[in-house]
Amino acid sequence: MPRIGEINLLGLHPLVRAEFQWALFARVQDTVVRTRWSPFAIQSLVNSCRTLETLTDLDLDCLPRRSRGLAQVMLRSLRVVYVTPSETREAGYLELDHFGPSIRGLYSHYDLTGVSQRWLRDLLWDHFAHLLRTPGSPRTKGPYDDTRRACLELSGFLEIGAEDGGHDPALLQAEHVHRFLADQRHRARNQLPSLAVRLKNGKPSTVTETTLHFIFSHARKIMRWALESGAADRTGLDREFVTAFPPMGTGRHRTRSPFTDEVARALADEDNLQRFAGTHDPDDRGLRDIWETIIVTGRRASEVIKLRLDCVGRYNKLPMLWHDQTKVGNYDQAVRIPEYTFQRIRERQRKTLARFEGRFGRPTTAPERARMALFPAPKHNPGFERSVSYGWYGAAFHDWVSELDLGSCVTHQARHTLATKLLANGAGLHHIKRFLGHISNRMAEHYAKVAVSEIEDVLQHVWVAGPGTARPGEVLSSCTTQLDRRQAEALAMDLTRRSTPAEGGFCTFQSVVDGGACPWDLNCHSCDKFVMSGADLLYWRRKREQWMSIAERAPDDTTADYLHQVFEPTARAIDGLEKALAGLGLLEDALALDLRRPQDYFHRMWSTAFRATDLADTATAEQNAYGDEDTIDDEEVCA
């Protein structure tokens, strides 16, 4: 008779009873539980196993759908106990639970039987075992899947293109590697199918330039590891075969372009957003909140999707968003958000808590709140700890963009758009790097698409004292130093109205700025009123090369020392300018601004202008002066 809260194991074989007890114990110990096992479903499975001597003899096809899922999980937990690592190596698979670390996206069983050559399969198993025993082993399945694919491709080629199908490693030479590389490049160039890799639907995978890079890189990596660890000598591989795999470098890195103004307006339009939520998120799982948070903060989509419930708060009266940047290993990072986004997340928190209370009939506890997701998945999520999937969000966003007929748009372009806007409004690359959570300025440059004119505007705001001042090269304006309000206002005035272009920099002498004549006969480079900007760095570098060339051709050492002494203040000013630009992350941009004389653009010819209304009045007055004559002599027109 069924009893509430009890599972009757009477009548089971002793081994089967012990297996059930172990499987239930392992289930309780598992911290990543996605479903709840009801006692009724477990009892139904027990009743189906009373004639068995072990659960490993269970025929899963004869079980109901619910019982089949329970049996599969139980058999996975039993396999770790019944099979040793050496036995899994013999059978051609890994049990990840034997090694301890949990790989995101992988179950314990990892199949390697697709590699037909025994020596290559054992080499792959040993390499994975080495990685899993290393403290800094990869946390995601990507490196493991890429290495397995490289071995599958190599195995498939050797099976048809090598003597004895590649099963004898002693027969393999560098020639086989060269032919394998040529075959893969041919398949990538012509978009041909793979030899060994199949998709989930059974169709062969297509070899592309991206997969080609991963195949070559990981094949070389595993062969190099075999050479360093001595596995190649134990296997009998020829050294020329191992070293024939070429280095692939960093590969191609294509970056997304920012949203155009039209696309950005369409993706932020209120009517379109309401349609996005109403059509693609009828259960209100937070689809619109995810997208709007990505727009405002520039976070990666996965960072927003996986937000915890208690992810926002006020600090010094400022609303902040806390998130994890798992891609670069930065955890518990805070970014300021506008009040509108703060209130939307607060409302989403209330909806999530109400949904939890509606399902379980009680409010959440403090430990449960700490583990809950802000956007919990609707199924297989008993504690609301698992977030909605990126696949669900990505599919909805793709369908929405297709309905709006905006062309090819992806979520990650919002991150590029925000980086571009930040740079256009005066932020430096070091600011963008810190705000977006990049690991280097080079990565920030990929996101900050900016025109040369915008770079020039930024460089014009970096000033250092000229060679004629008491301290040449002293930074006069820099975003790296703190300024009080009065200094900031004075600096802003200097940068906009209180300077005039000069050869190699700017003149700050007010009489000259106001239009007066220079009392020093335009001897700018020896004047303490002269400053150098970031846009002039290339000009001064050429000046320095010119002076060094003159000093090298001096007739004697005394003359050379004198020339170096004369140019020494200018050299210090150039060094100070380079340090200021390097501190702002703008040194490479300044060197790329190849203008021989940027001041030519400020010549009087270009700065002399007339009001359009004055010109029109002049034309009217001239017409009145001639009267109503229909024709005018050419001499009069020229006059």
Helices and strands as residue ranges (DSSP letters): H 14-29, H 39-47, G 55-57, G 60-62, H 65-82, H 85-91, E 93-95, G 96-98, E 109-111, H 118-133, H 142-161, G 163-166, G 169-171, H 174-190, E 193-198, E 204-206, H 209-229, H 231-235, H 239-243, H 261-267, H 270-280, H 287-297, H 301-305, E 312-315, E 318-325, E 330-336, H 339-360, H 366-371, H 390-404, H 413-424, H 429-436, H 441-447, H 452-459, E 463-465, E 475-477, H 485-496, E 500-502, E 505-507, H 510-513, G 524-526, E 530-533, G 534-536, H 537-552, H 557-583, H 587-592, G 598-602, H 604-607, H 612-626, H 634-638
